[in-house]
């Protein structure tokens, strides 16, 4: 008996045998058609040429030859501004891209002789209030106090110093601030009041305001740098557009007249004590001696409400005036606190718990 496993392999063996048999029978026929000896030589040449022609036609349709110039120069790369694939360069800060500006830039006009005394006093009493404060001089000082950015110019004529300051601002800070203030190092300013003043003036207005304490030859009001001058961003742009004219046509006079002359030519407006609905308050002192004059000045409302006091006779008087106004602000703050306490006690009578609802200290929230 034939084993069952061997019986299942019989069809496979028969198939293999039939495959070999058919291959042996058909192979001679295929060899005769592929044998070059059985084909005419002219027919082979014609077949080869026909095949090459078809391949060349196919290649010409897919590949386009590049024609190079005779000198084989590489064409220049496309310009970046015309390149549609150029990656846009974005500003470093979001505020720059959105056009958001800081509030106040203060330019202090100083000198080599006063940078370590008057200018240092200005720096210690105002720098921590304003956004940016820089010092400008017509001569380079050998010993500059730490933390004070001082810019020196080669022009020794101090009358043109405000114009050089404007040129420096145009190159570095022309679009960075809403307002620009110009003072000398003999000016004491209540910087927190100046910041509050410009914060309540619309940035859309043309502002040219300051200590209007003298007049020009034509009778127009002029502001002194010792008392302080404030111009807005819009006025600054008009002035910078005429800066070359100002440098050529500036009167050979004091720096205050030079700056007023330049701004008036650019804007056709004179300096005024008012900006918007706000008033720039200033107080000019003559032969000022703090110890002798403060008793009388403390009773003068114009002195107590002023934003700038000038000119300071020395740096020590600068610090004394600053101490006086700090004490004045402290007393006003205490008065407001006491008034708020009185109002809270008065209103507590109308609550459910009455006076028992008061907390200690008065005004502290329990939530």
C-alpha positions, 0 to 999 in steps of 0.5 A: 500500500502506498503511504497517504503522504506520498500519495498527496505529493504525486500531483506536485511531481507530475506538474514538475515533470510536465514543466520540464518537458514543455521547457525542453520542447519550446527552448529550441524555437526561442533560441532560433529567434534570438540567434544573431546568426539567423538574422540578416546584418542589415536588418540588425543595423536598421533595428539598432538605429530605430531603437536609438531614434526612439530613445533620443525622442523620449529624452528630448521630451523630458530633459530641457538643456540649459544654455549658458552664457558664452563667458559662463558667468553665474547670474546674480542672486535675486534681490531680497526685497523682490524675493517672494520667499524672503523671511520678514524681519520683525522688530525685537520688541512687540512694542516697536512693531505696534508703535507703542512709545515710552512716555518721557525722555529728559535731556539735561544740558550740562558742562565739564565743570558741573557734571559732578555737582549740579548734574549729579544732583539732578540725576539723584533726584529725578532719574528714578521717576522718568523713563529715560534721562541723558546728559549732554555736554560740549566738552568731555569730562574725565571723571563721569559719575557711575550710572550717568549716560553723558554724551559729549560733542566736539562743538565747543559753542554751548549756544548750539548745544540744544541743536546737537542734542536734537540731532542726537535724538533724531539718530537714536530716539526720534520715535521712542517717546511721546514727550521730550523735555529739555532742562539744564543741570541748574533746574530742579524739577519735581519729576513725578509731577512732570510725568503726571502732567504729560500723562494727562495730555493727549499724544495727538496734540502739538505740545510746545510748553514750558517756563515761558518767562521771557519774550523774543524781539518780536514780542512772542513768548519764549521758554527758558531751558533753565525752567524746562521745555517740553515738546511732543513727538509730533513737534519733534518730527517737524523740528527734525525735518528743519534741523539743517536750517536751524544749524545754519540759521541759529542766532548767536545767542543763548541756548534757550533762544536758539531752541525756541527759534528752531521750534518756532520756524518748524511749527509756527507756534510760540512756546506757551505755559499751557498744553492741552488743558494742563498748565506747566507751573514754574517758579524762578528764584533770584539770589536763592538761599534755602535757609533764609528764603524757605520760611517765606517760600513755604507760605507761597502757593505758587512755589508749593505747586510748581513743577520746576524751580530755577536756577539752583545756586549750588548742588546742596540747595538742589538736595535741600529743595528736594527734601522740602518737596518730599516732606510736602508730599508726605504731609499731603499724603498723611492728610488724605489718609486721615480724611479717608479714615474719617469718611470710613468712620462716618459711613460705618454708622449706616452699616448693619453692625454700625461702628462695630463693623470697623476693622483695625487698622481702619480701612483694612479689608477682611476679605 
